[in-house]
Amino acid sequence: MFPIREGFMISGALFTLGVIGVLARRNLLFVLMSIEVMLNAAGMAFVVAGARWRQPDGQVMFLFILAMAAAEVSVGLALVLELYHQFKTLDTDAISRMRG
Amino acid sequence: MNVTEQDFIALLPLLILAATAIAVMLGVAVRRSHALSASIAFAGLVISFGSIWIAAPELPRQVTPLLILDRYALFYIALLTVSSMVFILLAHGYFEKSDDDHDEMYILMLVATLGGAVLVSSSHFASLFLGLELLSVALYGMIAYPRRRPLPLEAGIKYLVLAAVSAAFLLFGMALVYGAFGTMRFDEIAAQLSRPGFDRWLVLPGMALIITGFGFKLALAPFHIWTPDVYEGAPAPVTAYVATVSKGAMFALLLRYFYKTGGHQQAPLFVVFSVIAIASMFAGNILALLQDNVKRILAYSSIAHLGYLLVAFQASGDLAPMAVGFYLVSYFVTTLGAFGIVAVLSDGGRDADLLDDYRGLFWRRPVVAAVFTAMLFSLAGIPVTVGFVGKFYLVAAGASAGLWSLVVILVVTSGIGLFYYLRIVVAIYSEASQAKAGPVIGAPAVAALIFLTAALVYLGLFPQPLLALIRGLTFG
């Protein structure tokens, strides 16, 4: 029997770590990495859920998430490069000019 | 599962959108021409819009477990394609003013519209996710498109972080719901929810996370923090697109998902949605009072408008889908119009987004000023405009469900909203301080603004045909 509850707990912990990273980190690259952690936590939760029902759907969703995360990071890194070009820093506080 | 010929016919609007994106891409490979790319994209949207009538006899049709094409989906696909046409008309003149390559904007826009169309017709978590990502990833590019200017770049990266975080929340919530029910289809989730004895420890956190994801995408309070920045930084036509197509598709999906599952009538979620609606109405309207930037004012006003929509969404009942549908149309018309005015008054260097840019506009450009005034009145919900009729039905839907506290807050906060719309109007009609004529407005943008103004007045005076159409929309 696959430990469902534990699996969800671990992915929940990973997800929380990712959220904390997004909120606490000031460097854009680390923010992007924390988002990646959150997405992978969601992917893991899908795999756990799929294992619970003995369906392949969970792993299919994980593949979708993998592909989407790659697309997102490629656009994100392009923007980060251009930002670094203009601002010479990746500090989110220094980049943020509009009050938000 | 086999996909039959009828399925392909039902999918025509989506297939044509996808094909047009490829056609524009190939066109760019042959020859770079701003006008050509815009024309191909526009033609593709017109054909996609026309193909809705070819697809209509096949309805309702479940194409694989992922997509459902029903009257509801087709109505919103029609709304999205028409808005995208208006976007092209506005964007062509706007981007023509700066010299750079503009062709990719139309490819991104077509992909984003395709994402929106997938969203409104999705009946499964996987298609929801795919549609959402098609929409979002294309939008990052559109927002940061004038990449030599710092503000769009900042807005682009902020939107990326925001959208990626919201996608992660949504995905995690979906995983929990899937873990509890063993299915990702909306109708099967609905069936399981109506039976007692499901795993509450998975479903409630899952639903909460899904709502958080939706809240970020719809910029509802308290998830609205960066929205004004994105609206301010993005090029004006793209701001119009984000505010209408992206939010409209998302809201149509929200309505379908929660109507099918009935999840929002579960006691804890009902409270959560009510709190979000109230917070959005107050935060949007009160924070808008503090702004000097027209784009930011409109951003906060759109937060408030989504709060109003939630009132009808909460009401449930028969009146609710009609009120939401009509209000979305009115919101699309006026928001496209308002940001369209900002777009046509901008020059290549920066957007005309300060309140000072509009001081004395009436004495320089009486017609543009009159159109802008009409749009603002409609946003404020003043009679004769479509915004008034829309708000009337929202109140009616809320009242018929007995949601008096929400309805009272809707009316009170709309009253607060009047102040900041009137601030812009007063600026428009005040004495001119500068005698700058501003840029010339091209023919496509003029056509777009005439269309939007005509729709605003016509639907304000004769709402019946559209209401009858929306009343006939059914979930398949």
Interface residues (C-beta under 8 A of the other chain):
Chain A: I4 F8 S11 F15 G18 V19 V22 L28 V31 L32 I35 M38 L39 A41 A42 G43 A45 F46 V48 A49 G50 R52 W53 Q55 D57 G58 V60 M61 F64 I65 M68 A71 E72 V75 G76 L79 V80 E82 L83 Q86 F87 I95 S96 R97 M98 R99 G100
Chain B: F125 A126 F129 L130 E133 V137 Y140 G141 A144 R147 P150 L151 L153 E154 A155 G156 I157 K158 L160 V161 A164 V165 A167 A168 F169 L171 F172 M174 A175 L176 Y178 G179 G182 M184 L202 I225 W226 P228 D229 E232 G233
